[in-house]
Amino acid sequence: MNPYDFVRIDWNQPPLRRSPIWHNRLVGRNGQHLYSGQLEISIYTETPLFIFDPRAESKDPRKPTLSMRNPQGDYIIPGSTLKGVLRNVVETLGRGCMTLFDGDYEQKKINYTRELPRPFHHCENVAELCIACRIFGMLRERANGVYLGKINIGDAVGVKDTIALYPDPFYTKPLMNPKPHHASFYLDVEGKHIAGRKFYFHHAAEARPLSDVGPRKFGDKPANRYIQPVDYKSEFRCRLDFTNLESDELSALLLAITLDENMRHKLGSGKPLGMGSVEFRPKRLTIVDYAQRYKTMSSNSGKTTLEGDHLWNYIYEQVDAFTAPKLSAMAMEDLQRIWRWPADPDADYAYPSKRDWFDTPKSIGKRIADTRDIES
């Protein structure tokens, strides 16, 4: 089975754009309440996790490259990685713009830019931002202004007594380049629009990541790495700070973090190989009402901290308020299928082994769902 699939976009529901609430405000439109505070999150690895750090790549072929660590030697998941995956989920489920879409492939021999309708292009005006750009920011060359966004995520640091390395270092399977000329993968059924946003399937928790017997090259360049990832059942902890989120923005953010109990996130290097499946689990939420706080000039005024059942009840209320009017049901249906957990134990995820598979007559018109029984 192909290791990825696309989450469809509902072309009848373009991004809902509006001007953001700026950072210096105490209340929103028409006196609307704004949400500031911090969320403490534990991240549990469900499969081996590898975050590539080019500064720490092993130069000794006998020693594996390890996952990213901070100067103190702690294994980490960079805040930028966490921010990227959460932004992608908000864009996907909350009808956001296509921030990172680039329709040019294979040195611009294939271009799918025209297959993305204009209303879905990346936001360009700070007065008209989709929900993802209002939360995470908008920075683009030649855009009409810059918006910094309203959240900050620190690095997730490994909890020392839970971190373990995968028992045996291994050479990864070579990762394939995109095959955009196979339009049946990259365009929708009618061939009118792009297929959607790419997400990778989870592999079974105890399954060994797809590996090779030794180093491989494409031409004169290395095609795989010798690595030793962090093992599954490890824990990382991080803190997410947010400022002046409107109600729907807070709800979308909480949905992106929690998903549902039968889903997991996917991040880091080696996602097609069976690595990077993680669970985000909120632990403590602190909400600060700055409007109330400034009225009393007390450091404890307007501050609410939620843990345990109180925290989860609050999260459920926020997510339920968002799903009905703002959620893309089509996208949620597809993402639940791709990020389902536990993973399908009978699925054998791999790219076709023959490089010319996409060009053979039997592959013409084949969609990703048709690859379940191909030879890998």
N, C-alpha and C positions, 0 to 999 in steps of 0.2 A: 504494500500500500504506500502511495506517495506520502512523505512525511509531513506535508502541509496541505492545507486547503484554504479557501478564501471565504471570509464572512461577507455575505452579500450586503449591498447598499440599497436601501429603498429610495429609488430615484424620484418617488412622489413626495419625499420628505427631505427637502434640502435643509442645510443648517439654519437654525434660528439665530439670527445675529441681532445684537443690541450693544449699546455703549456700556462699558464696564463701570462699576463703582470704584472710584479711585481710592488710593490708600489713605488719604487724609480725611475721609468722611467718617462720621460716627453713626449715621443712620443712612438707610438706602432711600430709594424712590418712595415718595409718599409716606415717609416715616418707617419704611420697612426695616425690620431687625436685621443686623449684620452679625456674622459669626466669625470670631477670632479665637485662637487658642492653639492647642497642640494635641497630637495623637501619638501615643506610644504603641509601637507595633512589634510583635515577634514574628519572625519569618522562619518557617520550618522547611528543610529540604526533604522532598519526597523521592527524589532521584539524585544521583551525583550532580554536583554543581561546579562549573568551571567558569571563572571570569578571567579572560586573558588580559595580561598586563605586559605590553611590549617591552617595558623597562626591565622586567624581571625574567625574560625568556631565557631558558637554560642554553648556554653555549656548549655544554658538554653533552654529547649524544648519549652518554650513559646515565645522565641524570634527567629526570622528567621536569618539565615546567609545571610549577604549582599555580594554584588559583591566586587571585590578587590579594595582597596584604598591605596593611598600612605601615608607616615607619616604625611603629611599636611591635610589629610582627604579628598583629592580629589579622585573621582572615576577614575580608570585608566584601560587601556588595555595595558598590559606589552609589551615592545618592543620585547621580545622573542616570544610572541604569534603572533605579526604582522609579524615578520621575518619568523616564521614557516609557516604561511599560504601563504605568498608570495613565499617562496621557493618551496612549494608544487605546486603552480600554474606554476612557471617557469619550474620545472621538468616535469610537465604534458604536457604543451603546447609546451615547447622548446626542447623536446626529451632528457630530462635529465636522469641521473641514478636513481636507486631506493635506495635512501639514507637510509630510515628507514625500508626497507623490512626485515622481519623476518619470515621465512616460518614455524617456529615451533609453534604449537598451542596445547592447552589443555595438558600442561605439557609434550610437545614433543611427544604426541601420534599421531599427524598428522603433516606431514612435506611436505610443498609445495616448498621447496627450489629448487628441480630439475625442477619444472615447470617455473622457471625464467631463461631464457637463460643467459649464462655467460656474454655476452656483455652488459647486462642491469644491472649487479650488481653494487654496490656502488663503486665509483672511489677509487683507492688505490695508485696512483702515481701522485705526484704534477706536473710532466711533461706531464701528459695526463689526463686532467680534462674536464668533461662535462660542459655545460654552467651554470648549477645551482651551481656546486662546484666552478667554477671560480668567480661567483658573491658572493655567500654566504659563501664560505670556505669549506675546507675539513679537518676533524679531525676524525681519526679512529685508533683504536689500531692495531698495527702491520702493519700500512700503510707505504708506502715509502715516508715519509715526511709529513709535515703539512702546509696547506695553510689557511691564516687567512680570506680570502675573502675581498671584497671591499666595503661593505656597513655597516652602523650602523644605527639602528632605535631606537629612544628614546621612552619612554612610551607615549602613547596617553592619554592626561589628559582631563577629562571632563570639558566642558565649563559650568561654574556655573549656569548661568541663563537659560540653556537648559536642565540640568540634572533633571530627575524626576524618582522616584522609581515606580515600578509596584504597582498599587493600593492595591492589596491584596496579602499577603504572601501565599505560598502554598507548599504542599508536592509534590515533583516531582514524576512522574511515575518511577518505577525501570528501570534502564538501563540494557539491556540484554548483556550477554557475546557473543562474536563471535561464530557462528555455522559453523566452517570450515568443519565439516564432511558432510555438505550439499554441495557437490562438484558442484552442478548446480549453486550455487551462486558464489563460490570462484574460479571456473575454467572457461575457455572460452567454447564456444559451442562444440568444438571438444575434450575438456578435456585434451588438450596438454599443455596449459600455464595458468598462473594465469589470473583471469578475468580482472585485471587492478588495478587502484588506487581508493580507496573508497572516495566518497563524499556524503554529506547529502543534501536531498531536502530541499528547503525553504517551510515554512508554510505560510499561508495567514497572512497579516500584523496584522489584528485585532483578529486573532484566539487566544484563550487562550492556553498557553503551556500545554502540556499533564501533568495532575496532578493526584494525588491520594487523598483518603480521610484521610490518616494518615500515620504514619511510617510503613515501611515494612522491613523485614529482610530476608536474604538468610542464613539459618543456624543461627549462632549467630552474624552475621555481618549486620550492617545497609545496606539496599538496595536502600534507597532514602534519600533525604534531605529536610529540611524545609527552604525555601529560599525566598528572596524578591529581584528580579533582578532589574537592571536599565530598565526603560520603553523605549518603542520605541519613536522615534522623539527626542532622545538625541544626542548631538554632542560632539565628542572628537577631539583633535588636536595633531598632532605629527610632527616630523621632521625626514626626512631620509637623511643621508649624504652618498655620494658615492665618490670613488676615482679611477681614472684610469680605468674606464669602457671602453671597446671597443664598437664599434658602435652596434653590434648585442646584446651585453650584456645590454646596455642602453635600446635598443628597447624591449628586452624581459622583463626587469624590468618594463618599462612603460606599457606594455601590461598586465602584471600580476596585476598591480595596477588598471588600468582603465577597463579591460575586454571590454564589450560593454554596451550600455545603457540598454539593456534588461537582464542584469545579475547582481547578487550581490554576495559578498563573504559570507562565513559562518565561524564563529569562536567562541571560548569560550566553556564553559560547556553547556550541555543540547542541543547540536545540534540535536539529534534525536527527541527531545521533542518540537521542534518548536522555539527554541531560537537561537540567535547569527547571524541573517541575518543583514548585514551592507553594506553600500555604501562607497567606498573610492572615495574622490573627491579632486584631486590636486588643490592647490590654487596658489602657487607661486614656480617657478623653477629658481634657480640661478646656472648658469654654469660658472666655472672658468677655463680659459685656462692658466695653469701654465707655459707652454712653453713661451707664450707671456708675461706673468706677470714677469717672471724672466729676460726677455730681457730688460724691461724698469724699473724694480725695483719700480714700482708704485703699491700701494695697490688697486687702482681702475682699473688698466689695465687688459684687458682680462676677465673682468667680465660682464656677460649678465644676466639680470633678466627678466623673462617672466611671465605675468599674463593674465587673461581673455582670449580673443580670440587668442591672440598671443601664449599663453601657449598651448591652445588646438590644434591650427594649427600645432605647433611643435610636440606635442604628436602624432597626426594623421600621420604626415610624418614619424616619427620614427617607429611607429607600422606597417604602410603599408610597409616599407622597410624590416621589419622582417618577415611578415607573408608569403610572397610567397616562399622564399627558405628554411626557417627554421622551420616554424610552423607545428605541427602535426595536419593536418586537421581532422583526425579521432577523436583525443582527444578533439579538439575544438567543434566538433559537439556534442559529448557526454556531455561535461561540460556545453554547452549552454542549453541542455535539462535539466540537473539536477539543475543548478543554475539559471534557468529562473526566471525572475522577471517582473511583479507580479507573485506570485506563483499561481498554479492551485487551485482555490477555491473549486473545487469538490473532490479533492484528500483527502482521510482520511489516514494520515500517522501514522502507529503504527506497532510494532512487533506483530506477532501472539500471542494471549493471552495464548494459551496452550503450555506449555514448550515442549511437545512431538510432536508439529506440524511437525517439520522437519523429524520426524521418521515415520510418518504415510504413508501408501501406496499412498494416493492421492497427497502427496507432492513430491514423487520421480520424479526427472527430472524437477521439477518446477524451472523456472528462476525468477529473481526478477520482471520482467515485468508481470509475471503471478500472482503476489500477490495483484494486485489492488483490487480484489473483495473478498479476504479472510476475514474471521471474525477476528477482532482485539480485 
